[in-house]
């Protein structure tokens, strides 16, 4: 590890560490572009994006590795889940869809099992009465779909079609879970990402 990075990691601020890693070339081009798009001035960003707009989220998510977007879709769904469970504590379908998405990313369940859980969460969304509960169930549906679509890339007409579906699902999952925490959390995930 570079001496400047070791120093920043033990004695400096988070920004010192980020700058040391940036100077050492430890961030990939997609990370730098994504962090600039999120408004991070250390990476050349000048303004925070209008994150509440669907197109803005989708366009940024498409710049990220698909797996990162899938993981963030799951985080979004988990943030929205309490709203659903408060409205209907007996309905476990959205929680099961989130667990299925996680299991699919770990390779523990099949594509079809993940898709089945996503369909069940979609049925919970359709049955939900309260707006917050419906959005939470919908977030779980999209999180499971993000995992499903990526896994189904081999079966799709093209990997790009499957990737776009996964990014679409992740962008919609974000809509259901509030806005204030998302850019800082996504920034942290991008900074820590290792392939």
Buried (B, 14 or more C-beta within 10 A) or exposed (E): EEEBBEEBBEEBEEEBBBBBBBEEEBBBEBBBBBBBBBBBEEBEBEEEBEBEEEEBBBBBBBBBBBBBBBBBBBBBBBBBBEBBBEBBEEBBBBBBBBBBBBBBBEEEBEBEBBBBBBBBBBBBBEEBEEEBBBBBBBBBBBBBBBBBBBBBBEEBEEEEEBBBBBBBBBBBBBBBBEEEEBBEBBBEBBBEBEE
